């Protein structure tokens, strides 16, 4: 998941208002504390589930959506070759079959992937879903007018870099073969053992060519999932979904589809959403949110009310907030200066600035503390809970700054509890104890985003964050530390400009692995190796607390998305 400010089109991510997730200081993943049910009664079919959100579900077209694991609302309409396992906690970080019979069969060093579709798959109009429809759905995601989706297919498929979509190139992509109606084969230009994860993205949803209306397709996309779109107002601000009668649970082990109707209402203020969920009056009793968290003040109020506290779901998602160094800018070109700052950080004060320990947990590793990422505990510059000013001063003296130094920290002015003034001030106060004077440079969100992602203007020290496109170390480490992904003219995320051949080679070696468990171990080891270069200072992982209505049942929150999965939700 890219920086939310740069690709705000992701839900959170995700999601995703993109933010979802968490861990605790140098500890392993915790069990999700969300209940498997909103009460004692078993979930039943029927009723209307209301979704109260801040952000509208814009661009409701599978080509244009950038959603981890098929998203939340989108995955009710769009099925994909694979999907996320719809279970609580760590079990939900696994990839499982969806339209396909398995998660894919690799050959030729993970450069060729073959999928077989299940029999009996149908669209909302009763026509059969074929492999050609999936090929066409992918191809249309290359069209400039339908941009917005994940970039991996353009990078991974042979011929993808130059392909411009089926509206301009009727021939299509030769690297996607459909030898029969149930078989689809992908030819990649390099080994990618994590292709099954990519196949969860909505670009892999089938689109019948005869029903494609181009940029208007989002108004009524043809459903392959348990629900169909019957109304889409103001570009996703109000979505009404009803049952797709041709969807069969026998072909779909993941989506429960309990409610008869889904009513999505967006454009609401976060305080209004939380108040409505808290009160649970009328239709709000059967309501949830997929993008609005409880803030510190709201959480304090909820915690003091047992009835409300029982209606809070806690989510963990692969996401890390950190300090980023630009080693091309003095004095951050000196590793000892970077190490000194790492030692000086007071994570307790940073966590308080992020909303407290219920909403943020300390991080000393760059990778999130979940097994699927390959989490390997390490703390190479132990600062303790409140910083190690003495060790920081010692390193500064070795670097030639025995009398301290003055630096600038760039942050966003947005009140996001991540890159905001509160976090920056906490860091400023901590570094002062080590003899480091920090000048704060606050920028408006767009200016901040442009500055930190442009190689020529990237500041020496700034607040940053990164989230996962899927729960693995690959999309977490490669964009930030692979030297071949440094972009000189355009959006650059390799903030430390690291171009280490041994790191690049290890990324390539791990990408060849189709054993995702083995790959995870290697990602964890690589994280520790990169961490020794002190190019970032991991600060914390956010924790997501979200209310749901009193009549909502069967709460499932996985470590893949960190948010309530409405494909599992039932209402009274």
DAGIWO-V247710 format. One line per field, one symbol per residue. ss: DSSP state (H for helix, E for strand, - for the rest). psi: psi as a letter, one per 40 degrees, with the letter a starting at -180 (. if undefined). burial: 1 if it has 9 or more other ideal C-beta (glycine too) atoms within 8 Angstrom, else 0. A space follows every 10 residues. Layout:
ss=???
psi=???
burial=???
This chain:
ss=---------- -E--E-E--- ---------- ---------- -------EEE EE-------- -------HHH ---HHH---- -EEE----EH HHH-EEE--E ----EEE--- -EEEEEE--- -E-----E-- HHHHHHHHHH ---HHH---- -HHHHHE--- ---------- -----EEEEE --EEEEEE-- ----HHHH-- -HHH----HH H--HHHHHH- ------EEEE EEE----EEE EEE-----HH H--------- EEEEE----H HHHHHHHHH- -HHHHHEE-- -----HHHHH HHH--HHHH- -EEEE---EE EEEEE----- ----HHHHHH HHHH--HHHH HHH------E EE-------- HHH------- --------HH HHHHHHHH-- ----EEEEEE EE-------- HHHHHHHHHH HH---EEEEE EEE-HHHHHH HH-E------ EEEEEEE--- ---HHHHHHH H-HHH----- E--------- HHHHHHHHHH H----HHHHH HHHHHHHHHH H----EEEEE EE-EEEE--- -EE---EE-- ---E-----E E-
psi=hihdddgeei dfhffggehh aiaihfiiii iheiieiead iiiiiiihhh hhidhigifg hddeighhfe acddeddhii diiihgiiad deeihiicdi eaeihiifff ehhhihiiie hiideeiihi ddddddddde eehdefidii edddddhhed deheieddgd dahdehigdi eehhhhhiei hgeeddddee ieeeiihhdd ehfbeedddg ihheaeiihe hhiffedhhh hihheehhde egedhdfdid ihhhhaeiid dddddddddf ibeedfiiie ehihiddddd dddehdddde fhhhihighh hihhiheehi eeehdddddd dddehgdddd dddeeieeei hiheidiigi ddefhhhigd gheadeigdd ddddddddee feeaihihhh iieigefdfi dddddddddd dddeehhhhh hhiidddddd deehddehid hihiihihdi gidceddddd ehdeehhdga hhegdefhgh dddddddddd eehegddddd dddddddddd ddefeihhdi hihhhhiiie ehighhhied deihheeeii i.
burial=1111111011 1111111111 1111110011 0101001100 0010001111 1111111011 1111111111 1111111111 1111110111 1110111111 0011010001 1111101100 1111000011 1111111111 1110010111 0111011011 0010110000 0111110100 1011111100 1111111111 1111111110 0100001100 1111111110 0100011111 1111011000 0101111110 1111110101 0011011101 0001111111 1111000110 1100000110 1111111111 1111111010 1101011111 1111111111 1111110011 1111111111 1111111101 1010011110 1110111010 1001101111 1110001111 1111111111 1111111101 1110100111 1111100111 1111111111 1111111111 1110111000 0111111101 0011011111 1110010011 1111111111 1011111111 1111111110 1111111111 1111111111 10
